[in-house]
Amino acid sequence: MKSAVLLLPGLNRDRDMIAALTKISGEPPVTVWQTETEIPDVDLIVIPGGFSYGDYLRCGAIAARMPVMEAVRRKAQAGTRILGVCNGFQILVEAGLLPGALMRNASLKFVCREVRLEVVNANTVFTGRYRQGDIIRCPVAHHDGNYFAARDDLAKLEDNGQVVFRYAEGTNPNGSINDIAGIINEAGNVLGMMPHPENLIEAAHGGTDGEALFAAALEIAA
């Protein structure tokens, strides 16, 4: 399966994501600049982490209004798989492709450490290589990862199985409501998550817990 990585000013995890996708799929992703209005025919589009536009206004707010994001919306509506990690998650929320909001960490400090994630929903195109209830390791690095949703939206997310990952074992680094670390849209093809699975895919990283997410999303043969 083919993949693409969006490039926007201030994103600084694009190389990590490109390296991860290349290693796992055996084929480098195409890169798509912010001013593009079309995205090539790919199976997975990834918005990596960083600090798009310096996080001015709100994290992801400016990036969400770039021309390329209209192309992402069209691809999402057509069923293409979309993954947003960290700032990418914030961009997906600001673009209206995922519900809720991402606020300043409860500690008011930037957090960079490893957390543990519970796989709450293993029946998605992104998590099919995990088992329900698996606890995996994953790094985080963010200042505004405190996920919040209004009561009705939160109930809908929980009832529909749209919460995909939760911070487990008391490792919630940001105060996120219900320990939410990652959510998916109703159609099941747009996933946003704060932790960085691309930084734990090989032994040199100290573990491979993130590899299964990309293998599932790219439908790599086991």
VEXVEX-656419 format. One record per atom (N, C-alpha, C): y negated, x, z negated. Coordinates in steps of 0.02 Angstrom, whole numbers, padded with zeros to 5 digits, always signed. Each point is the difference from the previous one (the first is absolute). Layout:
YXZ;...
END
This chain:
+00060+00042+00000;-00060-00042+00000;-00062+00044+00000;-00053-00024+00033;-00061+00038+00006;-00050-00021-00054;-00041+00048-00021;-00049-00015-00053;-00069+00026+00020;-00050-00024-00036;-00069+00021+00010;-00033+00008-00067;-00046+00047-00005;-00039+00012-00061;-00074-00007+00017;-00035-00041-00038;-00072-00008+00011;-00039+00059-00029;-00053+00019+00034;-00044+00054-00023;-00069-00029-00010;-00026+00007-00061;-00068-00022-00015;-00035+00054-00041;-00066+00006+00006;-00035+00051-00038;+00012-00008-00075;+00020+00054-00033;+00011+00000-00072;+00073-00007-00020;+00043-00023+00046;+00071-00001-00016;+00025+00072-00003;+00038+00017-00052;+00022+00070-00007;+00075+00006-00010;+00036-00055+00009;+00073+00003-00005;+00034-00011+00067;-00040+00002+00054;+00028-00012+00066;+00051+00053+00020;-00013+00064-00017;+00048+00052+00018;+00065-00008-00038;-00004-00018-00064;+00060-00013-00039;+00041-00056+00032;-00034-00053+00021;+00034-00057+00029;+00030+00018+00067;-00036+00036+00041;+00025+00021+00065;+00062+00044-00009;-00003+00046-00048;+00057+00044-00013;+00060-00039-00023;-00010-00050-00043;+00056-00040-00025;+00032-00041+00056;-00041-00032+00040;+00027-00041+00055;+00036+00042+00051;-00027+00060+00013;+00032+00045+00048;+00067+00024-00025;+00002+00019-00064;+00062+00025-00029;+00055-00054-00001;-00020-00060-00019;+00050-00053-00009;+00023-00030+00067;-00046-00008+00046;+00017-00032+00064;+00019+00050+00054;-00021+00063-00009;+00013+00050+00052;-00050-00003+00056;-00050-00042-00005;-00050-00008+00052;-00069-00007-00032;-00049+00041+00020;-00066-00005-00030;-00033-00066+00016;-00036-00029-00047;-00036-00063+00014;-00060+00013+00045;-00021-00052+00035;-00063+00005+00036;-00056-00009-00051;-00057+00029+00012;-00057-00009-00044;-00052-00042+00035;-00032-00043-00039;-00047-00048+00028;-00066+00005-00037;-00053+00017+00035;-00066+00010-00030;-00033-00067-00014;-00046+00000-00048;-00032-00061-00025;-00036-00042+00052;-00023+00032+00054;-00039-00037+00050;+00044-00032+00054;+00064+00014-00002;+00045-00029+00051;+00005-00075-00010;+00006-00036+00054;+00006-00073-00003;+00070-00023+00019;+00043+00047+00019;+00069-00016+00015;+00045+00051-00034;+00059-00022-00019;+00050+00044-00030;+00061-00001+00045;+00028+00059+00015;+00058+00002+00045;+00058-00043-00027;+00048-00012+00043;+00058-00040-00018;+00045+00041-00047;-00007-00013-00065;+00040+00035-00051;+00032-00052-00045;+00047+00023-00041;+00036-00044-00046;-00029+00001-00070;-00034+00054-00018;-00028+00008-00068;-00069+00032+00005;-00049-00032-00032;-00067+00028-00005;-00013+00017-00074;-00024+00060-00013;-00012+00022-00068;-00074+00017-00010;-00029-00027-00054;-00067+00019-00020;+00008+00044-00063;-00014+00065+00006;+00012+00045-00056;-00054-00002-00053;+00010+00041-00051;-00046+00001-00056;-00059+00047+00009;-00044+00000-00049;-00059+00043+00001;-00061-00037-00028;-00057+00014+00029;-00063-00029-00024;-00042-00019+00061;+00024-00050+00037;-00034-00018+00063;-00074-00015-00012;-00041+00033+00040;-00073-00008-00006;-00025+00015-00070;+00033+00045-00035;-00022+00021-00066;+00005-00054-00053;+00037-00054+00014;+00007-00056-00047;-00067-00032-00017;-00049+00006+00046;-00064-00034-00011;+00010-00075+00004;-00044-00038-00028;+00007-00072-00009;+00061-00014-00044;+00056-00018+00030;+00064-00006-00035;+00052+00040+00039;+00051+00023-00035;+00052+00040+00034;+00030-00040+00058;-00003+00027+00059;+00029-00032+00059;-00044-00051+00034;-00057-00017-00030;-00042-00054+00027;-00030+00017+00068;-00022+00062+00009;-00030+00020+00064;+00055+00009+00052;+00054+00033-00020;+00055+00012+00046;+00029-00065+00027;+00002-00051-00042;+00029-00064+00020;-00039-00034+00055;-00061+00023+00013;-00043-00030+00051;-00006+00043+00062;+00040+00052+00005;+00000+00042+00060;+00038-00035+00057;-00017+00016+00063;+00032-00033+00057;+00076+00002-00001;+00029+00056-00023;+00073+00006+00001;+00034-00052-00043;-00035-00024-00051;+00033-00048-00046;+00009-00068+00033;-00040-00016+00049;+00012-00063+00037;+00065+00007+00040;+00012+00059+00026;+00063+00013+00035;+00059-00004-00049;-00010+00024-00061;+00052-00004-00050;+00015-00073-00017;-00051-00041-00005;+00010-00072-00014;+00042-00032+00055;-00016+00016+00062;+00039-00029+00055;+00072+00023-00002;+00011+00063-00015;+00068+00026-00005;+00037-00034-00058;-00034-00009-00056;+00031-00032-00057;+00021-00071+00017;-00044-00036+00033;+00015-00069+00020;+00058-00003+00049;+00010+00053+00039;+00054+00002+00049;+00066+00023-00032;-00003+00020-00065;+00061+00018-00034;+00012+00074-00009;-00045+00043+00024;+00008+00072-00009;-00002+00016-00074;+00040+00048-00021;+00001+00020-00070;-00061+00043-00015;-00034-00017-00054;-00060+00036-00021;+00010+00024-00072;-00014+00064-00012;+00005+00029-00067;-00066+00031-00018;-00028-00020-00057;-00061+00031-00026;+00014+00032-00067;-00015+00064-00007;+00015+00037-00061;-00066+00022-00033;-00009-00017-00063;-00058+00020-00040;-00064-00027+00033;-00042+00043+00029;-00060-00026+00033;+00019-00047+00057;+00058+00011+00030;+00024-00045+00052;+00014-00070-00028;+00025-00004-00061;+00010-00064-00034;-00067-00033-00011;-00049+00038-00024;-00066-00027-00011;-00031-00027+00065;+00012+00036+00055;-00027-00022+00065;+00033-00065+00021;+00066-00006-00009;+00035-00062+00018;-00026-00059-00039;-00015+00011-00064;-00027-00054-00042;-00071-00019+00023;-00041+00051+00012;-00068-00014+00023;-00002-00033+00068;+00051+00013+00041;+00004-00030+00067;+00029-00070-00002;+00021-00022-00059;+00027-00068-00006;+00073-00006+00022;+00034+00057+00011;+00070-00002+00020;+00046-00006-00060;-00025+00014-00059;+00036-00010-00063;-00047-00031-00051;+00025-00041-00045;-00043-00033-00050;-00018+00046-00059;-00051-00021-00037;-00017+00034-00062;-00057+00049+00008;-00005+00045-00049;-00053+00050-00001;+00025+00061-00038;-00028+00057+00017;+00017+00062-00035;-00063+00026-00034;+00003+00004-00067;-00058+00016-00040;+00008+00069-00030;-00053+00022-00035;+00001+00064-00035;+00057+00002-00050;+00033+00058-00005;+00053+00008-00049;-00025-00019-00070;+00043-00029-00040;-00019-00022-00067;-00027+00057-00042;+00025+00060+00012;-00023+00060-00037;-00067+00025+00024;-00023-00026+00058;-00062+00022+00033;+00006+00073+00022;+00060+00025+00007;+00012+00069+00020;+00046+00003+00060;-00009+00053+00040;+00047+00013+00055;+00067+00019-00030;+00053-00027+00027;+00067+00012-00026;+00042+00033+00054;+00031+00056-00016;+00043+00036+00047;+00062+00023-00038;+00055-00036+00009;+00061+00018-00035;+00059-00039+00030;+00058+00013-00025;+00059-00036+00023;+00010-00063-00042;+00020-00054+00032;+00016-00061-00035;+00071-00021+00019;+00024-00053-00032;+00064-00029+00019;-00013-00071+00025;+00036-00016+00053;-00008-00065+00032;+00065-00039-00003;-00005-00064-00016;+00057-00044+00006;-00002-00035+00068;+00056+00001+00035;+00004-00036+00063;+00013-00073-00017;-00052-00040+00003;+00004-00070-00020;+00030-00043+00055;-00013+00018+00063;+00027-00037+00056;+00030+00050+00049;+00066+00004+00002;+00035+00045+00046;+00016-00033+00066;-00022-00062+00009;+00016-00037+00061;-00059-00003+00048;-00032+00058+00011;-00054+00004+00049;+00018+00054+00051;-00037+00001+00055;+00013+00050+00051;-00019+00070-00024;-00037+00005-00056;-00019+00064-00026;+00046+00025-00056;+00034-00045-00032;+00039+00018-00060;+00075-00012+00007;+00023-00012+00060;+00070-00016+00010;+00048+00057-00016;-00026+00062-00007;+00043+00057-00017;+00004+00010-00076;-00037-00041-00038;+00005+00002-00073;+00043-00058-00023;+00017+00001-00064;+00035-00057-00030;-00048-00035-00047;+00009-00066-00006;-00042-00039-00045;+00002+00030-00070;-00059+00012-00029;-00003+00027-00067;+00002+00075-00004;+00007+00035+00056;-00001+00073-00001;-00064+00025-00032;+00004+00054-00037;-00059+00034-00027;-00006+00066+00038;-00056+00009+00034;-00011+00060+00039;-00062+00037-00024;-00002+00064+00013;-00058+00041-00016;-00049-00001+00058;-00065+00006-00015;-00050+00002+00054;-00066+00026-00028;-00035+00044+00037;-00065+00024-00024;-00055-00051+00013;-00052+00001-00042;-00061-00038+00012;-00059+00047-00002;-00054-00019+00033;-00063+00038-00002;-00055-00047+00021;-00033-00032-00049;-00051-00048+00018;-00048-00012-00059;-00057-00028+00017;-00051-00017-00049;-00011-00075-00005;+00021-00036+00052;-00011-00072+00004;+00065-00035+00021;+00050+00004-00043;+00065-00029+00017;+00020-00058-00044;-00048-00026-00037;+00013-00054-00048;+00003-00067+00038;+00061-00020+00018;+00008-00060+00041;-00013-00064-00040;-00037-00046+00030;-00016-00063-00032;+00005-00056+00052;+00025-00057-00021;+00000-00060+00042;-00016-00060-00044;-00034-00048+00029;-00015-00062-00037;+00065-00035-00019;-00003-00043-00050;+00060-00030-00029;+00044-00033+00053;-00029-00040+00044;+00040-00034+00051;+00031+00049+00049;-00039+00050+00020;+00026+00050+00047;+00056+00040-00033;-00009+00017-00063;+00050+00038-00035;+00065-00039-00006;-00006-00064-00018;+00060-00042-00005;+00036-00005+00067;-00039-00005+00053;+00030-00005+00067;+00037+00065+00018;-00031+00056-00015;+00032+00065+00013;+00066+00005-00038;-00001-00019-00063;+00061+00006-00041;+00053-00050+00024;-00020-00061+00012;+00048-00052+00020;+00031+00014+00068;-00038+00029+00045;+00024+00013+00068;+00037+00066+00007;+00006+00038-00054;+00033+00065+00005;-00042+00051+00038;-00066-00008-00001;-00044+00046+00036;-00018+00062-00040;+00017+00000-00065;-00007+00062-00038;+00060+00043+00016;-00010+00057+00029;+00054+00043+00023;+00015+00056-00050;-00053+00030-00028;+00007+00054-00049;-00041-00015-00062;+00028+00017-00058;-00037-00001-00063;+00005+00069-00033;-00053+00017-00036;+00003+00060-00042;+00050-00014-00056;+00046+00046-00010;+00055-00011-00048;-00004+00049-00058;+00034-00018-00053;+00010+00044-00058;-00066+00024-00030;-00049-00045-00001;-00064+00017-00031;-00042+00050+00037;+00011+00008+00067;-00037+00050+00038;-00060-00028+00039;-00018-00064-00012;-00057-00029+00034;-00062+00045-00009;-00027+00030+00053;-00053+00050-00008;-00071-00029+00004;-00005-00065+00014;-00067-00027+00016;-00017-00067-00030;+00047-00031-00036;-00013-00066-00030;+00014-00058+00047;+00032+00013+00056;+00014-00051+00050;+00035-00061-00031;-00023-00060+00019;+00027-00062-00028;+00074-00006+00015;+00038-00021-00049;+00073-00008+00007;+00035+00065+00022;-00033+00056-00012;+00027+00066+00019;+00013+00005+00075;-00039-00036+00040;+00012-00001+00072;-00022+00066+00032;+00047+00029+00039;-00013+00063+00034;+00001-00008+00076;+00031-00055+00024;+00003-00011+00072;+00016-00072+00016;-00033-00027+00051;+00012-00070+00020;+00009-00004+00076;+00029-00056+00022;+00011-00011+00071;-00030-00067+00019;-00016-00009+00064;-00028-00064+00022;+00054-00053+00005;-00019-00061+00011;+00048-00055+00004;+00049+00009+00057;-00023+00027+00056;+00043+00010+00058;+00050+00057-00010;-00014+00043-00049;+00047+00054-00016;-00006+00063+00042;-00056+00008+00036;-00007+00059+00043;-00059+00044-00018;-00038-00017-00052;-00058+00040-00021;+00009+00017-00074;+00009+00064-00014;+00011+00024-00068;-00057+00045-00021;-00028-00012-00059;-00050+00044-00029;+00025+00025-00068;-00009+00065-00013;+00022+00028-00064;-00046+00057-00019;-00012+00008-00065;-00043+00054-00023;+00037+00067-00003;+00062+00005-00023;+00034+00065-00003;+00012+00029+00069;+00016+00065+00002;+00006+00038+00062;+00073+00019+00014;+00039-00043+00032;+00070+00018+00014;+00007+00059+00048;-00051+00012+00041;+00003+00056+00048;+00001+00068-00035;-00018+00001-00063;-00001+00063-00037;+00062+00011-00043;+00053-00038+00014;+00063+00011-00034;+00057-00017+00048;+00005+00039+00054;+00050-00014+00051;+00048+00058+00014;-00010+00057-00034;+00044+00057+00012;+00004+00043-00063;+00051+00042-00001;+00013+00041-00059;-00060+00042-00020;-00038+00023+00049;-00058+00041-00015;-00053-00038-00040;+00002-00066+00004;-00045-00042-00039;+00025-00011-00071;+00063+00017-00012;+00030-00012-00065;+00042-00063-00003;+00010-00032+00058;+00040-00060+00002;-00007-00036+00066;+00042-00049+00012;+00000-00036+00064;-00004-00076-00010;-00027-00022-00056;+00000-00072-00014;-00041-00041+00050;-00049+00031+00033;-00041-00037+00048;+00029-00004+00069;+00052+00040+00014;+00027+00003+00068;+00028-00066+00023;+00033-00037-00045;+00033-00062+00019;-00049-00052+00026;-00061+00000-00025;-00050-00048+00023;-00015+00010+00074;-00010+00063+00020;-00016+00014+00070;+00061-00010+00045;+00059+00019-00026;+00062-00009+00039;+00011-00074+00014;-00013-00043-00050;+00007-00072+00010;-00052-00025+00050;-00063+00019-00010;-00054-00025+00043;+00011+00022+00072;+00029+00059+00010;+00011+00026+00067;+00070-00015+00025;+00040-00033-00041;+00069-00019+00017;+00040+00061+00023;-00005+00054-00040;+00038+00061+00014;+00073-00012-00018;+00046+00017+00043;+00071-00011-00012;+00022+00040-00062;+00039-00033-00043;+00023+00034-00061;+00053+00052+00017;
END
